[in-house]
Amino acid sequence: MRPYHKVLNSFYERKRNMKLLLGIRRFLASEDGPTAVEYAVMLALIIIVCLAAISSVGSNTSSTFNKMANSLGS
């Protein structure tokens, strides 16, 4: 192996390491991750509120229909 191959390999290895470090730094500095987590939490809260509302409306509707059925049956 010629000496300049070692130099080139070393250069490309350092360049690859720098790209990796810059990628990690960019990932840690970006705000996409926390934003996605915030959206997931908001979505979970919205789903919980919707399920509670649907459950409440369902039981109110059920009791109304039972009252109507009882009044029609008598």
C-alpha positions as CSV (number, residue, x, y, z in Angstrom):
1,M,0.0,0.0,0.0
2,R,1.3,3.4,-0.9
3,P,1.7,6.0,1.8
4,Y,-0.8,8.4,0.2
5,H,-3.5,5.8,0.5
6,K,-3.1,5.8,4.2
7,V,-3.3,9.6,4.2
8,L,-6.5,9.5,2.1
9,N,-8.1,6.8,4.2
10,S,-7.3,8.8,7.3
11,F,-8.8,11.9,5.7
12,Y,-12.0,10.1,4.7
13,E,-12.3,8.5,8.1
14,R,-12.0,11.9,9.8
15,K,-14.5,13.4,7.3
16,R,-17.0,10.6,8.1
17,N,-16.5,11.1,11.8
18,M,-17.1,14.8,11.5
19,K,-20.3,14.3,9.5
20,L,-21.5,11.9,12.2
21,L,-20.7,14.3,15.0
22,L,-22.4,17.2,13.1
23,G,-25.5,15.0,12.5
24,I,-25.7,14.1,16.2
25,R,-25.2,17.8,17.1
26,R,-28.0,18.8,14.7
27,F,-30.3,16.1,16.0
28,L,-29.8,17.3,19.6
29,A,-30.2,20.9,18.7
30,S,-33.4,20.4,16.6
31,E,-36.8,21.0,18.1
32,D,-38.6,18.4,16.0
33,G,-38.4,15.7,18.7
34,P,-39.9,17.8,21.5
35,T,-42.5,19.2,19.2
36,A,-43.6,15.7,18.2
37,V,-43.9,14.7,21.9
38,E,-46.0,17.8,22.6
39,Y,-48.4,16.9,19.7
40,A,-48.6,13.3,21.0
41,V,-49.6,14.5,24.5
42,M,-52.1,16.9,23.1
43,L,-53.6,14.2,20.9
44,A,-53.8,11.8,23.9
45,L,-55.6,14.5,26.0
46,I,-58.1,15.2,23.1
47,I,-58.8,11.5,22.8
48,I,-59.4,11.2,26.5
49,V,-61.8,14.1,26.5
50,C,-63.6,12.8,23.4
51,L,-64.0,9.3,25.0
52,A,-65.4,10.9,28.2
53,A,-67.8,13.0,26.3
54,I,-69.0,10.1,24.1
55,S,-69.5,8.0,27.3
56,S,-71.5,10.7,29.0
57,V,-73.7,11.3,25.9
58,G,-74.2,7.5,25.6
59,S,-75.3,7.0,29.1
60,N,-77.6,10.1,29.0
61,T,-79.1,8.8,25.7
62,S,-79.6,5.4,27.2
63,S,-81.4,6.7,30.3
64,T,-83.6,8.9,28.1
65,F,-84.6,5.9,25.9
66,N,-85.2,3.8,29.0
67,K,-87.5,6.5,30.4
68,M,-89.4,6.7,27.1
69,A,-89.7,2.9,26.9
70,N,-91.1,2.8,30.4
71,S,-93.6,5.6,29.8
72,L,-94.8,4.0,26.6
73,G,-95.0,0.5,28.2
74,S,-97.3,1.7,31.0
